[in-house]
Amino acid sequence: MGKGCQARSVVIGFSQRVEFGKRDSSELNDSLFGCELFETLKTEDEVMSSFFSTVVKVVSVISVIFFMANPEVSAEGLPRTFGWTAYGTTSAGYAVSVAIGNALADEGYRLRVIPGKNDISRMTPLRAGRVHFSAMGIGSYLAQEGVNEFGARRWGPQPVRLIMMSWSDVNIGLPVVARDSGVETAYDLIGKRVAWVVGGPALNMNMTGYLAFGNLTWDDVVRMEVSGWKASIQGMIDGTIDAAIASTNSSMLYQLEGSPRGMRFIPAPHEDAAGWGRMSSITPWILPHIATAGVGLSPDNVLEGGSYGYPILITYSDRDEEMAYDLARLLHVNFDKYKNAHSSGLGFAIERQVFDWIVPYHSGAIRYFKEIGVWSDDYDVHNRLLVERQIVLKDAWESIHESEKAGGAFEDIWLAARNAALSAAGMDTVW
């Protein structure tokens, strides 16, 4: 675990939350836990005695560690105590996960939400069988494709499966520009200072897609490297950057809106078929979507653009069908209990689900969707094609000789094998 972890909360039991202070701990696996276990324990009102705090700390740490080693994987449906990984504790994905956990507590279930700082740290416990699900973003697709971080030797394409995802009232991963930049459309980004987030491949891919919408590439703009997403928005406030990727409800955008520069979102008009064709070839996870929530937006002032589901609940293809069935059912029948607890809750409405996205659904979830009459034969066809794509990717990965995997040029070798296999199967390569 790295130094300087910020205080954050984890879910203990049904809905009890405890706050941990700062700790630098080499004995905890950072790839599994991220930054969630710390030395000092305090209640929210900071009046718990020192002795009792120590006792609760020890019990809580043991409880989480025990769960990670014993996730109660069951062949008879969803375990009464189950877990999933999510984004950090300040994220919408974590917040809606807590809300779902509180709702399912009424059904006698205990959800453990384990934050992870990146896609690898969220996927590692899932692959190892230490949690049952993961609340991901587009990392779910990147894992399937075996690209970016998942193109490493110890990963490769992953046979992931969807359960459900949240399509909320916001648009996620779209460009925001300073109002004084004069940019009103993606086509106007030419020559502008555009943020490139070091270590943020998803953010940069989203911007690449929107540049393509405007028939532009990174060669047509001034690439401004920044250390993180917050730095990109701060650069806009400070006047050093003109455009960056955000979501319509990103909290820092309120600061930008109130600054002398102001802000506006870049639309992606749905009638611009050529623009959408270019963007979809690079960022196929982005779909046309109308945002009614976020900075300056409302049902009376909407943004016509693109978005993708978040969070996206996934598991592996070989995980118990009854377990996947139960989770899909519980998310649906308990929807009213968590839909208003967080803005992302509404996005789990059954009528908002996209059953023909770019990652296949788990057979257990499909069985439930068929039972309630929302799954069609066309969705079956689409899902089978996505499963076939995963098989092609798996075969391409296994075709690479072990000696090639040990070489320094492995990434290039894998991408070449991947793209050749997909092309031979008549499938899009994207990368």
C-alpha positions in Angstrom: 0.0 0.0 0.0 1.3 3.4 -0.9 1.9 6.2 1.6 -0.5 9.0 2.2 -3.8 7.1 1.8 -6.8 9.4 2.4 -9.3 8.5 5.1 -12.1 6.5 3.7 -14.8 4.0 4.7 -15.5 0.4 4.1 -18.7 -1.5 4.6 -18.8 -3.7 7.6 -21.8 -6.0 8.1 -25.0 -4.9 6.6 -24.7 -1.1 6.5 -22.3 -0.2 9.4 -19.5 2.1 8.3 -16.3 2.9 10.1 -13.6 5.4 9.3 -9.9 4.5 9.1 -7.1 7.0 9.4 -3.7 6.9 7.6 -1.4 4.0 7.4 1.6 2.8 5.5 1.3 -1.0 5.5 3.6 -3.3 3.6 1.9 -6.4 4.9 -1.4 -5.8 3.1 -1.7 -6.7 -0.6 -2.2 -3.4 -2.4 -3.4 -5.1 -5.5 -6.3 -6.6 -3.6 -7.3 -3.9 -1.2 -6.2 -0.6 -2.7 -6.2 1.8 0.3 -9.0 0.6 2.5 -7.4 -0.7 5.7 -5.6 1.8 8.0 -4.3 2.1 11.5 -6.5 4.5 13.3 -10.2 3.8 13.8 -12.8 6.5 14.7 -16.5 6.7 14.6 -18.2 9.4 12.6 -18.9 11.5 15.8 -15.3 10.8 17.0 -16.4 10.1 20.5 -15.7 6.3 20.7 -13.2 5.5 23.3 -9.6 4.5 22.4 -10.0 1.0 23.8 -13.3 0.2 22.0 -11.9 1.7 18.8 -9.0 -0.8 18.9 -11.3 -3.7 19.5 -13.5 -2.7 16.6 -10.5 -2.2 14.4 -9.1 -5.6 15.1 -12.5 -7.3 14.6 -13.2 -5.4 11.3 -9.8 -6.1 9.8 -10.0 -9.8 10.6 -13.6 -9.8 9.2 -12.5 -8.3 5.9 -9.4 -10.5 5.6 -11.4 -13.6 6.4 -14.0 -12.7 3.8 -11.3 -12.2 1.1 -9.9 -15.6 1.9 -13.4 -17.2 2.3 -15.9 -15.6 -0.1 -18.4 -18.4 0.5 -18.6 -19.3 -3.2 -21.8 -21.4 -3.5 -23.2 -23.7 -6.1 -26.7 -23.0 -4.8 -27.2 -19.4 -5.6 -26.0 -16.1 -4.1 -24.3 -16.5 -0.7 -25.9 -14.6 2.2 -22.5 -12.9 2.6 -21.0 -11.9 -0.8 -18.7 -9.2 -2.1 -17.7 -7.1 -5.0 -14.9 -4.7 -5.8 -15.7 -1.1 -6.8 -14.0 2.2 -7.5 -12.7 4.3 -4.6 -14.8 5.4 -1.7 -15.5 8.9 -3.2 -16.8 7.4 -6.4 -20.4 7.1 -7.6 -19.7 3.4 -8.1 -18.9 2.9 -4.5 -21.7 5.0 -3.2 -24.4 3.2 -5.2 -22.9 -0.2 -4.2 -23.3 0.8 -0.5 -26.9 1.8 -1.3 -27.6 -1.6 -2.9 -26.0 -3.3 0.0 -28.3 -1.5 2.4 -31.3 -2.4 0.3 -30.4 -6.1 0.1 -29.8 -6.2 3.9 -33.6 -6.2 4.2 -33.5 -9.5 2.3 -31.0 -11.0 4.7 -27.9 -10.5 2.5 -24.6 -8.9 3.5 -22.7 -7.1 0.8 -19.0 -6.3 1.3 -17.8 -3.5 -1.0 -14.0 -3.5 -1.4 -12.6 -0.4 -3.1 -9.8 -0.7 -5.7 -7.7 2.1 -7.1 -7.6 0.9 -10.7 -9.1 -1.8 -13.0 -6.3 -4.3 -12.2 -6.9 -4.0 -8.4 -10.6 -4.4 -9.0 -10.3 -7.4 -11.3 -7.6 -9.3 -9.3 -9.8 -10.4 -6.4 -12.5 -11.3 -8.9 -10.2 -13.5 -11.0 -8.8 -15.1 -7.9 -12.3 -16.0 -6.6 -12.0 -13.8 -3.5 -15.1 -11.8 -4.5 -18.1 -12.7 -6.5 -18.6 -9.6 -8.7 -16.9 -6.3 -9.6 -18.5 -2.9 -10.2 -16.4 -1.7 -13.1 -16.5 1.0 -15.8 -15.1 0.4 -19.4 -12.4 -1.7 -17.7 -15.0 -4.5 -18.2 -14.6 -4.2 -21.9 -10.8 -3.7 -21.8 -10.5 -6.9 -19.8 -12.5 -8.8 -22.4 -10.3 -7.4 -25.1 -7.0 -8.0 -23.4 -5.8 -4.5 -24.1 -4.1 -1.7 -22.1 -3.3 -3.1 -18.7 -4.9 -6.4 -19.6 -2.5 -6.9 -22.4 0.2 -7.8 -19.8 1.7 -11.3 -19.8 -0.2 -12.3 -16.6 -3.6 -11.2 -17.9 -4.7 -11.5 -21.5 -8.4 -11.4 -22.6 -10.8 -12.3 -19.8 -14.1 -14.2 -20.2 -16.2 -11.6 -18.3 -19.9 -11.5 -18.2 -22.5 -8.8 -17.4 -25.1 -8.9 -14.7 -26.6 -5.4 -14.9 -25.3 -1.8 -15.3 -26.4 1.7 -14.5 -27.5 4.0 -17.2 -28.1 7.1 -15.2 -29.3 10.6 -16.1 -25.8 11.9 -16.6 -23.4 11.6 -19.6 -20.1 10.0 -18.7 -16.7 10.5 -20.3 -17.4 13.5 -22.6 -15.4 16.7 -23.3 -16.0 19.8 -21.3 -14.5 23.0 -22.6 -13.8 26.5 -21.3 -16.5 28.8 -22.5 -14.0 31.5 -23.4 -12.2 29.0 -25.7 -14.9 29.6 -28.4 -15.3 25.8 -28.8 -18.9 24.7 -29.4 -18.6 21.4 -31.2 -16.1 18.6 -31.5 -15.1 20.0 -34.9 -14.0 23.3 -33.2 -11.3 21.5 -31.1 -8.7 21.9 -33.8 -5.7 23.8 -32.5 -7.0 23.8 -28.9 -5.1 22.8 -25.8 -6.5 19.3 -24.8 -5.7 17.5 -21.6 -3.8 14.2 -21.9 -4.0 12.4 -18.5 -0.8 10.4 -17.8 -1.8 7.0 -16.5 -5.5 7.6 -17.5 -6.0 5.4 -20.7 -9.7 5.3 -20.4 -9.9 9.2 -20.2 -7.6 9.5 -23.1 -9.4 7.0 -25.2 -12.7 8.8 -24.6 -11.1 12.0 -25.8 -9.6 10.2 -28.8 -13.2 9.1 -29.7 -14.6 12.6 -29.4 -11.8 14.0 -31.5 -12.6 11.4 -34.1 -16.3 12.6 -33.9 -15.0 16.0 -35.0 -12.8 14.3 -37.7 -9.7 15.2 -35.8 -6.8 13.3 -34.2 -4.3 14.2 -31.5 -2.1 15.7 -34.2 -4.7 18.4 -34.8 -4.7 19.7 -31.2 -2.1 20.7 -28.6 -1.7 17.8 -26.2 -1.3 19.0 -22.7 0.0 16.3 -20.3 -1.4 16.4 -16.8 -0.8 14.2 -13.8 -4.5 13.3 -13.2 -8.1 14.1 -13.9 -8.3 16.8 -11.2 -5.3 18.5 -12.7 -6.9 18.6 -16.1 -9.9 20.6 -14.7 -7.6 22.7 -12.6 -5.7 23.5 -15.7 -8.9 24.7 -17.4 -9.6 26.9 -14.4 -6.0 28.3 -14.5 -6.2 29.0 -18.2 -3.6 26.5 -19.4 -6.0 24.0 -20.9 -9.1 24.4 -23.1 -10.7 20.9 -23.1 -10.8 17.8 -20.9 -12.8 14.7 -20.3 -15.4 14.7 -17.5 -18.9 13.6 -16.6 -21.8 16.0 -16.6 -22.1 15.7 -12.8 -18.4 15.9 -11.9 -18.0 17.9 -8.8 -15.1 20.0 -9.9 -17.1 21.3 -12.9 -19.0 23.5 -10.5 -15.7 25.3 -9.7 -15.0 25.6 -13.4 -18.5 27.0 -14.0 -18.0 29.6 -11.3 -14.5 30.6 -12.6 -14.0 33.6 -15.0 -13.6 31.1 -17.9 -16.9 29.3 -17.4 -17.6 26.0 -19.2 -19.8 24.2 -21.6 -20.2 20.5 -22.7 -19.4 19.3 -26.2 -22.5 17.7 -27.7 -22.5 14.7 -30.0 -25.7 15.2 -32.1 -27.4 11.9 -32.7 -28.2 12.9 -36.3 -24.5 13.2 -37.2 -24.1 9.6 -38.5 -20.6 10.2 -39.9 -19.4 11.6 -36.6 -20.9 8.7 -34.6 -19.4 6.2 -37.1 -15.9 7.6 -36.5 -16.3 7.7 -32.7 -17.8 4.2 -32.5 -14.8 2.7 -34.3 -12.5 3.9 -31.5 -14.8 4.0 -28.5 -17.5 1.4 -29.1 -18.6 1.6 -25.5 -20.0 5.1 -25.9 -23.7 5.0 -27.1 -26.0 7.9 -27.9 -27.5 9.2 -24.7 -29.5 12.2 -23.5 -28.2 13.8 -20.2 -30.7 15.5 -18.0 -28.6 15.8 -14.9 -25.3 17.6 -14.2 -23.9 21.1 -14.3 -26.5 23.4 -15.9 -28.6 20.5 -17.1 -32.2 19.6 -16.3 -35.2 17.8 -17.9 -35.9 21.2 -19.6 -32.3 21.8 -20.6 -30.8 18.5 -21.9 -27.5 17.5 -23.5 -27.6 15.3 -26.6 -24.4 13.3 -26.5 -23.0 10.0 -25.6 -22.4 7.9 -22.5 -21.8 4.4 -21.2 -23.0 2.4 -18.2 -21.4 2.9 -14.8 -21.1 1.0 -12.7 -21.1 -2.2 -14.7 -21.6 -5.3 -12.6 -19.6 -8.2 -14.0 -18.4 -11.7 -13.1 -16.6 -14.5 -14.9 -18.4 -16.9 -17.4 -17.7 -19.9 -15.2 -19.3 -18.5 -12.0 -22.4 -20.2 -10.7 -25.5 -19.6 -12.9 -27.8 -19.5 -9.9 -25.7 -16.9 -8.2 -25.9 -14.6 -11.3 -29.6 -15.3 -11.5 -30.2 -14.3 -7.9 -28.3 -11.1 -8.1 -30.1 -10.0 -11.3 -33.4 -10.8 -9.6 -32.5 -9.0 -6.3 -31.4 -5.9 -8.1 -34.7 -5.8 -10.0 -37.2 -6.6 -7.2 -35.4 -4.3 -4.7 -35.0 -1.4 -7.1 -37.4 0.9 -5.3 -35.3 0.5 -2.1 -32.1 2.0 -3.6 -33.1 3.9 -6.7 -33.2 7.3 -4.9 -30.3 6.7 -2.5 -27.8 7.8 -5.2 -28.1 9.3 -8.6 -26.7 6.1 -10.2 -29.4 4.0 -8.5 -32.0 5.0 -11.1 -29.8 3.7 -13.8 -30.4 0.1 -12.7 -34.0 0.3 -13.8 -34.8 -2.7 -15.9 -36.2 -0.5 -18.7 -32.8 1.3 -18.9 -30.7 -1.9 -19.4 -28.8 -2.2 -22.7 -28.9 -5.8 -23.6 -26.9 -5.5 -26.8 -23.8 -3.7 -25.5 -20.2 -4.9 -26.2 -19.8 -7.4 -23.3 -21.9 -10.6 -23.1 -24.4 -11.2 -20.3 -24.1 -14.1 -17.9 -26.4 -17.1 -18.6 -27.9 -16.8 -15.1 -28.8 -13.1 -15.6 -30.2 -14.0 -19.1 -32.4 -16.7 -17.6 -33.9 -14.1 -15.2 -34.4 -11.5 -18.0 -36.2 -14.1 -20.1 -38.5 -15.0 -17.1 -39.7 -11.4 -16.8 -40.0 -10.9 -20.6 -37.4 -8.3 -21.3 -34.9 -10.5 -23.2 -35.5 -11.2 -26.9 -34.2 -13.6 -29.6 -32.2 -10.8 -31.1 -30.4 -10.3 -27.8 -29.6 -14.0 -27.8 -28.0 -13.7 -31.3 -26.0 -10.6 -30.2 -24.9 -12.3 -27.0 -23.7 -15.4 -28.8 -21.6 -13.3 -31.2 -19.9 -11.6 -28.2 -19.2 -14.9 -26.7 -17.7 -16.0 -30.0 -15.5 -12.9 -30.0 -14.2 -13.9 -26.6 -13.3 -17.4 -27.9 -11.4 -15.9 -30.8 -9.5 -13.7 -28.4 -8.7 -16.6 -26.1 -7.5 -18.7 -29.0 -5.3 -15.8 -30.2 -3.8 -15.4 -26.8 -3.1 -19.2 -26.5 -1.5 -19.2 -29.9 1.4 -17.1 -28.7 4.4 -19.3 -27.8 5.7 -19.1 -24.3 9.1 -17.9 -25.6 7.3 -15.0 -27.2 5.6 -14.1 -24.0 9.0 -13.8 -22.3 10.3 -11.4 -24.9 10.6 -7.7 -24.6 8.3 -7.1 -27.6 5.4 -9.1 -26.2 2.8 -6.3 -26.3 3.4 -5.8 -30.0 3.4 -9.5 -30.6 0.0 -9.9 -28.8 -1.7 -7.0 -30.5 -0.6 -8.3 -33.9 -1.9 -11.8 -33.1 -5.1 -10.3 -31.7 -5.8 -8.1 -34.6 -5.0 -10.8 -37.1 -7.4 -13.3 -35.4 -10.2 -10.8 -35.1 -9.8 -9.7 -38.8 -9.8 -13.3 -39.9 -13.1 -13.8 -38.0 -14.6 -10.7 -39.6 -14.7 -8.9 -36.3 -13.7 -5.3 -35.5 -10.2 -4.9 -34.0 -10.7 -1.4 -32.4 -7.0 -1.5 -31.3 
